[in-house]
Every structure is written in structure tokens, then in C-alpha cells.
Amino acid sequence: MSSLPGEADLHVTVAQRLRRDHQRYTPARRALVELLVGAGGPVSLPELLRRDVALAQSSTYRNLGVLEAVGVVHRVVVEGESARYELAEDLTEHHHHLICTRCGAVRDFTISPTLERSLARAFDQVSAETGFRPTHHRLDLIGRCERCA
């Protein structure tokens, strides 16, 4: 992910989203946001806890849920019950995921504007045929990463 808003702007946006839901932007939530900014891609709960040993597992999991509910965090579900977390796309940039079914790795990728327009046309066709009105899309490619292939 390349075009994060300025750190101050990001924290203002996060605080506003939390306030709309009658939540506070606590130091623990701020620490999670900063960890996600520095992660460079989706990370698991254990990875977050290893990056900041001051975080407690139960409150970190609970805070991730709150941040997800207010649209700050996006949860990427991988095989089984595991998940990875990243900042919501509107706070970063539009991207997609490569998800490995063997090791659980999740990697971000972007596609060319030409290919994005082709996808948009395909989704418009699906919408016309089904009456479904999408607001945005995510594309997850599921398979094996280079190490596991």
C-alpha cells in the first residue's frame, strides 16, 4: 500500500469514526492503528501481539472488533477460522489479496487501471442481470504462494 494519508489526518479520521459510534480513541486503539500502518499488509492477531508486547490479547481482539465495526479496520478471512487485519481500503488505497491456503499468508496486490475498468464492466453486467447494486468490490485470489506451490 502506498498512499496513506498523513498520520495526523489518519488519526483525526479514526477518532471521528469512533466518536460517531460513541467510542473513544484510546491509546491501545491508537497503537493498533499505528501497528497496522507499519505492517505493510494484512497481519494476524499473533503478529500484532509480537510487534507490541504491551498489548493484551483479549483487549486487542476486542479493539480490533470495535475498529472493524466503525470502518477503520478490515478483516481478511483466510482458511479455517484465522483472520488477518489491515486498515480499511478507504484509508489506504484500492487493492486486492493473494491468500495462500497452505501457510495462510496474505499479500496485497494492485492491478492496472485498464484491468480495473474491465472488472467494473463485468460487475456492471452482473448487476444488470441480477439487480444487485454493488458499492465496491474486493478480489481475493485463493491458492498457493510461491513458497508453498
BELSUL-V859424 format. One record per backbone hydrogen bond with DSSP energy under -1.0 kcal/mol. CO is the residue of the C=O (numbers start at 1). NH is the residue of the N-H. Records with the same first field share a line. If there is no record, write none. Layout:
BEGIN
CO=NH / NH
END
This chain:
BEGIN
6=10
7=11
8=12
9=13
10=14
11=15
12=16
13=17
14=18
15=19
16=20
18=23
19=22
24=26
26=30
27=31
28=32
29=33
30=34
31=35
32=36
33=37
34=38
35=39
43=85
44=48
45=49
46=50
47=51
48=52
52=55
56=60
57=61
58=62
59=63
60=64
61=65
62=66
63=67
64=68
65=69
66=70
67=72 / 73
68=71
72=88
74=86
76=84
79=82
82=78
84=76
85=43
86=74
88=91
89=92
96=109
97=141
98=107
99=143
100=104
105=100
107=98
109=96
112=116
113=117
114=118
115=119
116=120
117=121
118=122
119=123
120=124
121=125
122=126
123=127
124=128
125=129
126=130
127=131
139=97
141=99
143=101
145=149
END
